[in-house]
């Protein structure tokens, strides 16, 4: 499922227009982004937890030449599945 499929699903479930469903989906996603920026974690009980994680700078290898390359430090978003979601499969 991609974002447009999710918008279609929300519109159908809520019996609303695709525009309103799209605004709802965008609002939820923006709320998650804002929560990550401010608190570095967003917990949706029964679904899972989004966490902002840091990576240290490191040395990698170019797969074609084998030469070492430096990889800069950065941040990424991790996700841990909640118990209810895990048990639903």
N, C-alpha and C positions, 0 to 999 in steps of 0.2 A: 504494500500500500504506500502510495506517495501522498504528498500534501494535497493535491487536487482530489484524490480519492477520499481523503479524510474530510475535506470540505463537503464533498457530495454526501458522504455518510452522515455528517452532522446536520446538513440541510434536510436530509430525508428523515432522520430521527426526530428532529425538532419541528418538522413541517414548516420550514421557513425558507427564505430565498437563499440562493447560493452566495449572494453578496453579504447577507447578514451572517451566514455560516463562516464565510471567509474572514470577516471582521472578528468573529468570535475566536477562530483558530489563531489568527495573527495576534490577538490580544493575549491569549494564553501563552503563546510562544515568546512574546515580548516580556511577559511577566516572568517567565523562567530566565530569560536573559538578564533582566534587571536584578532578579534575586541572586544570580550567580555573580554579577558585578558587585553587589552590595554585601552579600553575606557569604559568598563562595560556596553555598550549598542550598539546594532546593529539594525539600522532601515532600513527596506526594504519597501520603499514607495509603498503603495497599497497592501502589503502583511501583514506586522506586525512588531513588535519590540521585540527583544530579550533583556532582562535585567538581569544583575547579581544582586542578592539580598542576603542580609545577614540575618541569623536567630540567635536570641539570644539563649544562653544555657537555658534549662528549665528542669523541672521535669515531667516525664511521669509515666505511670503505666504499669506494666507487665499485659497483658490481662488474663493470666492464673492464676497468683497468687495474683494479685492486689497489689503487692509490688511496692513502688516507685522506679524508676530508673532515673538516670541523663542522659539527652540527651545533647551532646556537641553542642556548637555553630558551625555553618557551613554556607556555601554559596550554593545557588541554582540558576538555570536559570529560569526566568519567561518569558512568552510570552503573548503579547497583540495583538489581531487580528486587522489588519488594516481595514479601512472602506470599501475599494473595495473588499477585501476578504469576509468580513462579508456580504456584499450585494449580493455576487455571489451565496449565498445559498438560 
